[in-house]
Amino acid sequence: MRRIVLTALIAAGALGVLSAVVVYRTLRLTSAPEEPPLPMPQLAVDSVGVLERFAAALRYRTISHQDTSRVEHAEFERFHEFLYTSFPEVHRRLSCERVGGYSVLYRWQGSDTALPAVLLMGHMDVVPVEPGTEGNWRYPPFSGTIAEGYVWGRGAIDDKITVMGILEAVEMLLRQGFQPTRDVYIAFGHDEEVGGAQGARQIVALLQQRGVRIDWIMDEGGAVTVGMLPGVERPVAMVGVAEKGYMMVELSASGRGGHSSTPPTESPLGMVAAAVAAVERSPMPARLEGAAAAMLDAIAPEMPFWQRMLVANRWLFGNLLLRQLQQTPRGNATVRTTFAPTIFHAGVKENVIPSTAQAAINVRLLPGDTPEEVVEHLRRVISHRGVQIAVQKVLSVPSPVADVHSRGFRVIQGVARSVFPEARVVPYLVLGATDSRHYTVMTPNIFRFLPVRLTPEEYQTFHGADERLRVGEVLSAVRFYAALIYHAAGEVGQ
């Protein structure tokens, strides 16, 4: 009896110690420090002019198509002329050159060219409007209408706000006599939506050829959002510090076709369909590390107590936390390599059994996973030997994870705290693909942030109908880029 009591006391004591440790670690996350706001430069912002120029930029049909014969080259030429006339000081005082056809590289020379440069990125091209959906738009997609407190049009969010915001900021800084200490490069691609092979890739090759040293880079990415993270009510400024990889895999099978009245036991279409189902049932293992873990650590102080407890004590609740994250598509994509069947090819007639079938699988690789590991996983989960697995292309491998303690992240964080004082700045993993993937050979410190506030509903409009941006956010983006250049490239940014 005495031994039972002693065992119970020891167990209770151990449970008490464990509970105390859990609560202590949870409470420590409540008061995580934030980077102080950086002072804003005094700017004379022509709000009406900024909005009118932004609306005008959306009227140019700078559309990227997979079929390059459909690209409206004249629209890109007209857009270049528009930029030239809209920003005379930029084009008078910065060097400017065309790269790869319609991409543009600017250089704003600093007073100390020995310092590594800062590079800001964006892209001028937009995705097409899906045929037949034009009537779903409240205002025509290329009208550049200013109405109801918004600027409406394809590219408002993705990504002409970056192009116009940066150029407006540079024009204002030039007019007010600002001289950067370090070089500032500005790169605008023209084919980001189709991979950036002619734009971003060639700009990177040119910079490497010239021996340009880059300290850090900022491209499009996360925005200031509300309601994107369950349980978090405070706005969150999501700065991407890494990007998932992108590859395409084809699953195929072949066999004897024939009349559908006498079907075989197994058909090529059926084999491929079964393989796709097996892939969907058997995902790669989930992991909480790198950018995803850094995001949770940064946002945890804004979470309810029980969620904060899970994050603060991953050593104990790691598996439970992973299960929670996998409950939503976005959360699941944050912690694992994902497989998405996107294209199926089989058959030519309803009563003919196809002799071949193919399925395209879009793979987004989590940092730490490799294309070779993806193929090995597919071989394990697809048991049918008649199904062939072929890598069609590897557009990009997962990017390096940028240093959240670096000067670049601190400057972005400090400026964001000034322009968006209500928001907590957090690092996160970018689930899509941007032109920045081509620049990882220049520096690992690439940050991906779109300096505007977006509601979840507004977030869904880019690449969809009714893409639009609130007029106040257009002006916020200009102020952000001006302050970013001021602190990143001025004497205070050394």
Buried (B, 14 or more C-beta within 10 A) or exposed (E): EEEEEEEEEEEEEEEEEEEEBBBEBBEEBEEEEBBEBBEBBEBEBBEEEBBBBBBBBBBBBBBBBEEEEEBEEEBBEBBBEBBEEBBEEBBEEBEBEEBBBBBBBBBBBBEEEEBBBBBBBBBBBBBBBEEEEEEEBEBBBBBBBBEEEBBBBBBBBBBBBBBBBBBBBBBBBBEEEBEBBBBBBBBBBBBBBBBBEBBBBBBBBBBEEEEBEBBBBBBBBBBBBBEBBEEBEEBBBBBBBBBBBBBBBBBBBBBEBBEEEEEEEEBBBBBBBBBBEBBEEEBBEBBBEBBBBBBBBBBBBBBEEEBBBBBBBBEBBBEEBBEBBBEEEEBBBBBBBBBEBEEBBBBEEEEEBBBBBBBBBBBBBBBEBBBEEBBEBBEEBBEBEBBBBEBEEBBBBBBBBBBBEBBBBBBBBBBBBBBBEEBBBBBBBBBBBBBBBBBBEBBBBBBBBBBBBBBEEBBEBBBBBBBBBBBBBBBBBBBBBBBBBBBBBBEEBE
